Amino acid sequence: MPRIGRPKAEEPKSVNYSIRIDIKTEEKLKEYCDKNGIKRGEAIRRGIHMLLDEKK
């Protein structure tokens, strides 16, 4: 019998963070996401990677 449902992700995102940001930052984040067609989580992950790459 074939498997039903979503295929398994190669790198599942199982760690959750809860953060508080001000309204201006939220507006900038939303604008960035709309402009680039991505979700907030992806934008935040990209930001983290940019910070880590900057240290090198």
Stockholm file with secondary structure:
# STOCKHOLM 1.0

chainA/1-56         MPRIGRPKAEEPKSVNYSIRIDIKTEEKLKEYCDKNGIKRGEAIRRGIHMLLDEKK
#=GR chainA/1-56 SS CCCCSCCCCSSCCCCCCCCCCCHHHHHHHHHHHHHHTCCHHHHHHHHHHHHHHHTC
#=GC SS_cons        CCCCSCCCCSSCCCCCCCCCCCHHHHHHHHHHHHHHTCCHHHHHHHHHHHHHHHTC
//
